[in-house]
């Protein structure tokens, strides 16, 4: 899916309903691991939440786990 060009040259990404549901689910998983919503929203598409979950399960704070995985 390609971004759509708008008048002021900013990119707007169009998402299908399914993509939005997946994004929302990923955000929820990251929040359950202890990340603040703003970070969960920002990184939901960029990190594998399973990797963060493994680190958190070993005692790593969620935000540090995010830094490690990024």
N, C-alpha and C positions, 0 to 999 in steps of 0.2 A: 504494500500500500504506500503510495507516494503522498507527501504533504501537498496541500493546496496553497498556491501563492495568493496572497491578499494584497490589497492596494499599497500598504505601507511596507511591503517586502518582508513581512513576518510570515513564518510558516505556521500553518494550522493543520494539525493532524486529525484526520477523520477516522473514527473507530467504529467498528461494527458493534452490535449489541453483545455478541459473544466475546469480543475483545475487551469490552468494558466489564463484563462479568468476570472474566479471568483476571483483569487488573485489580478489580475490587477484592477478589478472593486472595490474591497475592498480598495485597495491602493488609487484609485481615490476618493472614498468617504472620506477617512481619510484626504487626501490632501485638499479637499473642506472644511473640517472643520477647516483647518488651521495648520495641522501638516506638518512639513518638510518631503519631500519625503523619506529621509533615515529612519525616524521614522515610516512613513506609511508603507514602505516596511517591516521593521523589525517586526511590530506588527499586520499586516493585518490578520494573521491567529490566533493571540493570544487574540484578544479583540473583543467585540461586538461593532461595530461602532455606533449602535443605542444608546448605553449607553453614549458614548462620545458626540454624537449629542445632547442628552438631556441636558447634563451639559453645553455644549457650548451655547445652546439656552437660558440657564439661566444666561449667562454672564461669565462662567468659561473659562479661556484661554485653548486652545486646549491641550497644553503640560501638564498642570495641570490636565485636565480631563483624559488624558491618564494615568497619575500616579495614580489617584483615581481608575480608572477602572481596572488597572493591579492588 
